[in-house]
Each structure stands twice: as structure tokens, then as C-alpha cells.
Amino acid sequence: MKLLYSYKRVQKIKLIGTTYMAAVGLEPGIEAYVDYHDDDAMATRNSSSMVAFAVALIGLIKKRNREGYENLSLRIGNRN
């Protein structure tokens, strides 16, 4: 998925059928610039990264639907 390459913090977990699972904050060392003692800052950064990815994915789905490739739909869940 080309979109995923634009969001370095988002990692694909698995793809099962039509379900695509992704997560943020699983790679050790990627938050080297964030104070590990500030859990709120890290949680905010992780959530913001995932929401930005989701918004971009919604835009991609809408564009593909307008161009007539398919009639795709999307459900997004976010747990912090």
C-alpha cells in the first residue's frame, strides 16, 4: 500500500480478507525524540499519527470511488 509509505510510524499488522489492521508505536527507538517518561505525549503523538493516516485513507477511498474503480467503503476503529 503506497499510502503506508508516507506514514513511517504506521505499521501493517495483518491483512485478512478485506480487513487491514495497522498500529502505531510498536517499533522500539522510533520515538527517540519523545521523553519516555511522558506517556501522555507519546499517546498523543501515536493517536495523531493514526488519525492522520485514517484521514488520508478516507481521501484515497473517496478518490477511487469517484474515478469509478470500485464502490469501496471503510470502517475505522481507534483504541488508545
Backbone as JSON Lines, residues from 0, in Angstrom:
{"i":0,"aa":"M","n":[0.84,-1.17,0.0],"ca":[0.0,0.0,0.0],"c":[0.89,1.24,0.0]}
{"i":1,"aa":"K","n":[0.84,2.0,-1.07],"ca":[1.7,3.17,-1.21],"c":[1.45,4.21,-0.12]}
{"i":2,"aa":"L","n":[0.23,4.36,0.29],"ca":[-0.11,5.35,1.32],"c":[0.65,5.09,2.61]}
{"i":3,"aa":"L","n":[0.84,3.83,2.94],"ca":[1.52,3.46,4.17],"c":[2.96,3.97,4.2]}
{"i":4,"aa":"Y","n":[3.61,4.04,3.05],"ca":[4.99,4.52,2.99],"c":[5.11,5.99,3.39]}
{"i":5,"aa":"S","n":[4.04,6.75,3.24],"ca":[4.05,8.16,3.61],"c":[3.92,8.36,5.12]}
{"i":6,"aa":"Y","n":[3.51,7.34,5.81],"ca":[3.3,7.41,7.26],"c":[4.23,6.39,7.92]}
{"i":7,"aa":"K","n":[5.46,6.8,8.16],"ca":[6.51,5.9,8.65],"c":[6.18,5.28,10.0]}
{"i":8,"aa":"R","n":[5.4,5.95,10.83],"ca":[5.09,5.45,12.17],"c":[4.01,4.36,12.14]}
{"i":9,"aa":"V","n":[3.22,4.31,11.06],"ca":[2.13,3.33,10.95],"c":[2.7,2.03,10.41]}
{"i":10,"aa":"Q","n":[2.38,0.94,11.09],"ca":[2.87,-0.37,10.67],"c":[1.7,-1.3,10.4]}
{"i":11,"aa":"K","n":[1.78,-2.01,9.28],"ca":[0.76,-3.01,8.96],"c":[0.92,-4.18,9.91]}
{"i":12,"aa":"I","n":[-0.16,-4.58,10.54],"ca":[-0.14,-5.73,11.44],"c":[-0.51,-7.0,10.67]}
{"i":13,"aa":"K","n":[-1.65,-6.96,10.01],"ca":[-2.05,-8.12,9.21],"c":[-3.15,-7.73,8.24]}
{"i":14,"aa":"L","n":[-3.34,-8.56,7.26],"ca":[-4.38,-8.4,6.26],"c":[-5.11,-9.73,6.17]}
{"i":15,"aa":"I","n":[-6.38,-9.71,6.53],"ca":[-7.19,-10.93,6.5],"c":[-8.44,-10.62,5.69]}
{"i":16,"aa":"G","n":[-8.53,-11.23,4.52],"ca":[-9.67,-10.96,3.66],"c":[-9.71,-9.49,3.28]}
{"i":17,"aa":"T","n":[-10.76,-8.8,3.7],"ca":[-10.89,-7.38,3.41],"c":[-10.55,-6.52,4.62]}
{"i":18,"aa":"T","n":[-10.0,-7.12,5.65],"ca":[-9.65,-6.4,6.87],"c":[-8.16,-6.09,6.9]}
{"i":19,"aa":"Y","n":[-7.85,-4.83,7.04],"ca":[-6.46,-4.36,7.1],"c":[-6.24,-3.8,8.49]}
{"i":20,"aa":"M","n":[-5.31,-4.36,9.22],"ca":[-5.03,-3.88,10.58],"c":[-3.67,-3.19,10.6]}
{"i":21,"aa":"A","n":[-3.63,-2.03,11.25],"ca":[-2.39,-1.26,11.36],"c":[-2.29,-0.72,12.79]}
{"i":22,"aa":"A","n":[-1.07,-0.42,13.19],"ca":[-0.83,0.11,14.53],"c":[0.3,1.14,14.49]}
{"i":23,"aa":"V","n":[0.37,1.93,15.55],"ca":[1.42,2.94,15.7],"c":[2.07,2.74,17.07]}
{"i":24,"aa":"G","n":[3.38,2.97,17.14],"ca":[4.08,2.94,18.42],"c":[4.61,1.59,18.83]}
{"i":25,"aa":"L","n":[4.77,0.68,17.88],"ca":[5.25,-0.66,18.21],"c":[6.74,-0.84,18.01]}
{"i":26,"aa":"E","n":[7.37,0.05,17.26],"ca":[8.78,-0.12,16.92],"c":[9.67,0.57,17.96]}
{"i":27,"aa":"P","n":[10.51,-0.19,18.64],"ca":[11.39,0.41,19.64],"c":[12.35,1.41,19.0]}
{"i":28,"aa":"G","n":[12.56,2.52,19.69],"ca":[13.52,3.51,19.23],"c":[12.96,4.55,18.28]}
{"i":29,"aa":"I","n":[11.78,4.33,17.72],"ca":[11.25,5.29,16.76],"c":[10.82,6.59,17.45]}
{"i":30,"aa":"E","n":[10.52,6.52,18.74],"ca":[10.15,7.71,19.49],"c":[11.34,8.27,20.27]}
{"i":31,"aa":"A","n":[12.53,8.14,19.74],"ca":[13.74,8.56,20.45],"c":[13.69,10.02,20.86]}
{"i":32,"aa":"Y","n":[12.96,10.84,20.11],"ca":[12.89,12.27,20.41],"c":[11.78,12.6,21.4]}
{"i":33,"aa":"V","n":[11.0,11.61,21.82],"ca":[9.93,11.82,22.79],"c":[10.4,11.33,24.15]}
{"i":34,"aa":"D","n":[10.15,12.08,25.18],"ca":[10.53,11.7,26.53],"c":[9.72,10.47,26.94]}
{"i":35,"aa":"Y","n":[10.4,9.36,27.23],"ca":[9.71,8.12,27.59],"c":[8.94,8.25,28.89]}
{"i":36,"aa":"H","n":[9.25,9.25,29.7],"ca":[8.53,9.43,30.95],"c":[7.24,10.21,30.76]}
{"i":37,"aa":"D","n":[7.01,10.71,29.57],"ca":[5.81,11.48,29.28],"c":[4.87,10.62,28.44]}
{"i":38,"aa":"D","n":[4.15,9.73,29.12],"ca":[3.24,8.8,28.42],"c":[2.14,9.53,27.67]}
{"i":39,"aa":"D","n":[1.66,10.65,28.21],"ca":[0.6,11.4,27.54],"c":[1.08,11.95,26.2]}
{"i":40,"aa":"A","n":[2.31,12.46,26.16],"ca":[2.85,12.99,24.9],"c":[3.0,11.88,23.87]}
{"i":41,"aa":"M","n":[3.47,10.72,24.31],"ca":[3.64,9.6,23.39],"c":[2.28,9.11,22.88]}
{"i":42,"aa":"A","n":[1.31,9.02,23.77],"ca":[-0.03,8.57,23.37],"c":[-0.65,9.56,22.39]}
{"i":43,"aa":"T","n":[-0.46,10.84,22.64],"ca":[-1.0,11.87,21.75],"c":[-0.34,11.78,20.38]}
{"i":44,"aa":"R","n":[0.97,11.61,20.36],"ca":[1.71,11.5,19.09],"c":[1.27,10.26,18.32]}
{"i":45,"aa":"N","n":[1.12,9.14,19.0],"ca":[0.68,7.91,18.34],"c":[-0.73,8.06,17.79]}
{"i":46,"aa":"S","n":[-1.63,8.59,18.6],"ca":[-3.02,8.77,18.15],"c":[-3.09,9.73,16.97]}
{"i":47,"aa":"S","n":[-2.33,10.81,17.04],"ca":[-2.33,11.79,15.94],"c":[-1.82,11.16,14.65]}
{"i":48,"aa":"S","n":[-0.81,10.34,14.74],"ca":[-0.27,9.67,13.55],"c":[-1.31,8.74,12.94]}
{"i":49,"aa":"M","n":[-2.0,7.98,13.77],"ca":[-3.0,7.04,13.25],"c":[-4.2,7.78,12.66]}
{"i":50,"aa":"V","n":[-4.62,8.85,13.3],"ca":[-5.76,9.62,12.78],"c":[-5.38,10.26,11.44]}
{"i":51,"aa":"A","n":[-4.18,10.79,11.32],"ca":[-3.73,11.37,10.05],"c":[-3.73,10.31,8.94]}
{"i":52,"aa":"F","n":[-3.27,9.11,9.27],"ca":[-3.28,8.0,8.31],"c":[-4.71,7.66,7.9]}
{"i":53,"aa":"A","n":[-5.61,7.6,8.88],"ca":[-7.01,7.27,8.6],"c":[-7.66,8.32,7.7]}
{"i":54,"aa":"V","n":[-7.41,9.59,7.97],"ca":[-7.97,10.66,7.15],"c":[-7.45,10.56,5.72]}
{"i":55,"aa":"A","n":[-6.16,10.29,5.56],"ca":[-5.59,10.12,4.22],"c":[-6.2,8.91,3.53]}
{"i":56,"aa":"L","n":[-6.43,7.84,4.26],"ca":[-7.03,6.64,3.69],"c":[-8.47,6.9,3.25]}
{"i":57,"aa":"I","n":[-9.21,7.65,4.03],"ca":[-10.58,8.03,3.64],"c":[-10.54,8.82,2.32]}
{"i":58,"aa":"G","n":[-9.61,9.76,2.21],"ca":[-9.47,10.53,0.98],"c":[-9.15,9.65,-0.22]}
{"i":59,"aa":"L","n":[-8.27,8.68,-0.02],"ca":[-7.92,7.75,-1.09],"c":[-9.12,6.92,-1.53]}
{"i":60,"aa":"I","n":[-9.88,6.43,-0.57],"ca":[-11.08,5.63,-0.88],"c":[-12.09,6.46,-1.66]}
{"i":61,"aa":"K","n":[-12.33,7.7,-1.22],"ca":[-13.27,8.58,-1.92],"c":[-12.8,8.85,-3.36]}
{"i":62,"aa":"K","n":[-11.51,9.08,-3.53],"ca":[-10.96,9.34,-4.87],"c":[-11.16,8.14,-5.77]}
{"i":63,"aa":"R","n":[-10.84,6.96,-5.28],"ca":[-11.0,5.74,-6.1],"c":[-12.46,5.52,-6.46]}
{"i":64,"aa":"N","n":[-13.37,5.8,-5.52],"ca":[-14.79,5.63,-5.81],"c":[-15.26,6.63,-6.87]}
{"i":65,"aa":"R","n":[-14.77,7.88,-6.8],"ca":[-15.13,8.9,-7.81],"c":[-14.62,8.51,-9.19]}
{"i":66,"aa":"E","n":[-13.43,7.92,-9.22],"ca":[-12.84,7.54,-10.51],"c":[-13.47,6.28,-11.08]}
{"i":67,"aa":"G","n":[-14.33,5.63,-10.31],"ca":[-15.09,4.51,-10.82],"c":[-14.43,3.16,-10.74]}
{"i":68,"aa":"Y","n":[-13.35,3.04,-9.97],"ca":[-12.7,1.74,-9.87],"c":[-13.58,0.73,-9.14]}
{"i":69,"aa":"E","n":[-14.1,1.14,-8.01],"ca":[-14.93,0.24,-7.2],"c":[-15.85,1.07,-6.34]}
{"i":70,"aa":"N","n":[-16.71,0.41,-5.6],"ca":[-17.54,1.08,-4.61],"c":[-17.04,0.63,-3.24]}
{"i":71,"aa":"L","n":[-15.94,1.21,-2.82],"ca":[-15.3,0.8,-1.58],"c":[-15.91,1.53,-0.39]}
{"i":72,"aa":"S","n":[-15.88,0.88,0.75],"ca":[-16.31,1.51,2.0],"c":[-15.23,1.26,3.04]}
{"i":73,"aa":"L","n":[-15.32,2.0,4.13],"ca":[-14.27,1.96,5.13],"c":[-14.86,2.14,6.51]}
{"i":74,"aa":"R","n":[-14.4,1.32,7.44],"ca":[-14.72,1.48,8.86],"c":[-13.4,1.6,9.61]}
{"i":75,"aa":"I","n":[-13.35,2.56,10.5],"ca":[-12.11,2.81,11.22],"c":[-12.38,2.73,12.72]}
{"i":76,"aa":"G","n":[-11.51,2.04,13.42],"ca":[-11.57,2.0,14.89],"c":[-10.22,2.44,15.43]}
{"i":77,"aa":"N","n":[-10.25,3.16,16.52],"ca":[-9.02,3.67,17.12],"c":[-9.09,3.41,18.61]}
{"i":78,"aa":"R","n":[-8.09,2.75,19.13],"ca":[-8.05,2.49,20.57],"c":[-6.72,2.97,21.1]}
{"i":79,"aa":"N","n":[-6.77,3.72,22.13],"ca":[-5.55,4.28,22.72],"c":[-5.3,3.64,24.06]}
